[in-house]
Amino acid sequence: MIETAVIGVGGFGKNHARVLNELEALSVVCDIDGSRARAYGRKYHVPYVTAVEDLRKFDIEAATIVTPTFTHYEVALKLLEMGVRYILVEKPFTATLKEAYELIRKAEEYGAKLMVGFIERFNQAIEVVEKIINDGEIGKPILYYFTRVSRWPERIQDVGVLRDTAIHDIDLSNYLIDEYPEEVYATMGKLQHHKHEDFVNILMKYPEDRTVIIEANWLTPKKTRKMRVTCTDGVVEANLLTQEITIIKRDELSSPNLDWQEPLLKELLYFLNCAERGIEPKPGGREAVMALEIAELVVKSSREGKTVVINK
Ligand SMILES: NC(=O)c1ccc[n+]([C@@H]2O[C@H](COP(=O)([O-])OP(=O)(O)OC[C@H]3O[C@@H](n4cnc5c(N)ncnc54)[C@H](O)[C@@H]3O)[C@@H](O)[C@H]2O)c1
């Protein structure tokens, strides 16, 4: 297996460590919080370090960056400099677009491959929806409606709901439609939190009259992650948490029987497989930049209170 380090074993990074351990690929954990680093090093019987620079002592081929977003760029640069060939950078990739462009340039310079943690692409529910649409079972898609709402996740301090949460659905829209939007309109703001926006509502027009609506907030008590695709001959609904699917065709309603699969396991297995075979992982830097560019247009539209038209 590929020798892999997990950097940041906090709220989400501990899941990376667990899954990589299950896949027998976990070589070392790193966290600036010494007690966390030690706890997960001990738990999985691997060495631990408290500074990225100390990973030099290990012959790691791959790493996953699960530190707060504002640190991703700096951590990734250090890994590139020490010769790590495959780096999975958690979403939203970097804190700014400038850093994203620069990181991609640096990775090319070092001959390394980057992947971005848009985990929903590995959600079985999305794979099933994609197949139903591509098979033409319910006709041509007209509207993609995403709902991603919850209470405020206290541990996220460095970005707002747009880059932390709605970014998943921006990426899913780009992925499922496989185009760049032509127009973006959004409302966004802070209702209960001081530093960052806690709600965003996005409406995007894609070529061939396909519309995307994304509703994301940190205000709603019940955690919901759902999507609904309305097509010319039916509707498909997916619960991204439970992976339940409902297909509605005229008077007929059906639900395929699916056993829940862990998206992170599929994502990390794919990442390791790319590293083993020396291939370019997807979603990579290009997909990350596309989502971050759209996030900037969302901010622009909400600030100006008008639709942003994109000339690509
Ligand atoms: N793909 C997903 O669905 C998903 C889900 C949750 C979080 N995330 C992403 O994962 C990242 C981490 O989120 P989290 O909720 O786990 O945050 P967290 O604050 O719970 O954990 C971050 C950890 O990184 C450590 N850390 C901070 N700076 C470091 C550095 N320079 N070097 C080493 N360790 C460092 C902290 O001590 C902490 O243990 C964020 O970018 C977030 O967007 C992705």
The ligand as an ORCA input file, in Angstrom:
! r2SCAN-3c Opt
* xyz 0 1
  N     -15.105     16.709      2.799
  C     -15.899     16.912      3.826
  O     -17.055     16.537      3.823
  C     -15.370     17.626      5.038
  C     -16.019     17.496      6.269
  C     -15.497     18.182      7.367
  C     -14.361     18.971      7.228
  N     -13.760     19.074      5.998
  C     -12.575     19.924      5.820
  O     -11.518     19.403      6.617
  C     -10.729     20.465      7.124
  C     -10.622     20.338      8.637
  O     -11.899     20.470      9.211
  P     -12.200     19.904     10.679
  O     -13.633     20.111     10.884
  O     -11.627     18.542     10.852
  O     -11.368     20.957     11.558
  P     -10.866     20.774     13.064
  O     -10.576     22.140     13.546
  O     -11.793     19.903     13.825
  O      -9.489     19.970     12.913
  C      -8.337     20.535     12.353
  C      -7.115     19.891     12.992
  O      -5.951     20.388     12.331
  C      -4.962     20.694     13.308
  N      -4.062     21.692     12.725
  C      -4.270     23.027     12.559
  N      -3.242     23.599     11.908
  C      -2.354     22.603     11.661
  C      -1.093     22.572     11.018
  N      -0.559     23.654     10.484
  N      -0.426     21.379     10.962
  C      -0.973     20.260     11.509
  N      -2.170     20.235     12.122
  C      -2.864     21.395     12.183
  C      -5.740     21.164     14.516
  O      -4.980     21.048     15.715
  C      -6.944     20.221     14.483
  O      -6.713     19.014     15.203
  C     -11.390     21.771      6.653
  O     -10.757     22.228      5.498
  C     -12.812     21.346      6.306
  O     -13.390     22.125      5.283
  C     -14.221     18.418      4.926
*
